[in-house]
Amino acid sequence: LRWMGLTESALADVVSHPSTSTFLSRIAALYPEYHVRTMPADALEPDGVAGASPGSSGRRIATAVANAAVYGDDFKWHLDADPAALPPSSPFAERYGTYVNRSVGRPLFVSALVYLNPAGWTADMNAETLVLDPGTGTGVFVRPAPGRVLLMDQDALHRVSTPSPSAGVPRYSLVLKLCFYPKDPEARPRLSRPEWGRPVNFGTARGLSSPFANDGESRA
């Protein structure tokens, strides 16, 4: 993914910009049961040392990522973060432990993906965000749309689909990595809201298993 030419310091400016504060205040108003904060990136690193995470090549964990996807890019399935995989010596893990995201009383790791292209991004231009349930090989996709925001658990396996050749322009997006700190230590964290109606579960969350789980033959 391209970073739209933004340097690390420029991304830091995005995080500290008043418009980002306004955006976060709107998220906080939507989730009054949480303290909504940007992810404490350096506190997730071993001993709190920026860029010390294994395999990071000295690059610090990012709180914001700016993407400009174009036709021909190669997109990999990935997680944004997983509190169960944090280095035990990280300040965050020393305070909260390592745990499965959505655990009761623990901070919820959330990615807020903001689609930045103006009106006119049609379905044939592709570049959807794909979310995969590895247990069943099924998933969902979200199409880019002006002003659309996708709130997603950071440990959800996902990737971008490449824009189509006819798109002609990059698909721009900004990802803000957040932590939702529950005000009630007995509450189970969740992103769904009662006013949105009953959540639609898919894959293993719906109690399904792989269609090939009981099939001894491999299939292409």
Salt bridges, closest charged atoms under 4 A:
GLU8 OE2 - ARG60 NH1 3.67
GLU33 OE2 - ARG193 NH1 2.49
ASP42 OD2 - ARG60 NH2 2.44
ASP73 OD1 - ARG2 NH1 2.46
ASP74 OD2 - LYS76 NZ 2.81
ASP80 OD1 - HIS78 NE2 3.48
ASP80 OD1 - HIS158 NE2 3.35
ASP153 OD2 - ARG102 NH1 3.25
ASP155 OD1 - ARG102 NH1 3.02
GLU195 OE2 - ARG193 NE 3.86
ASP215 OD2 - ARG219 NH2 2.50
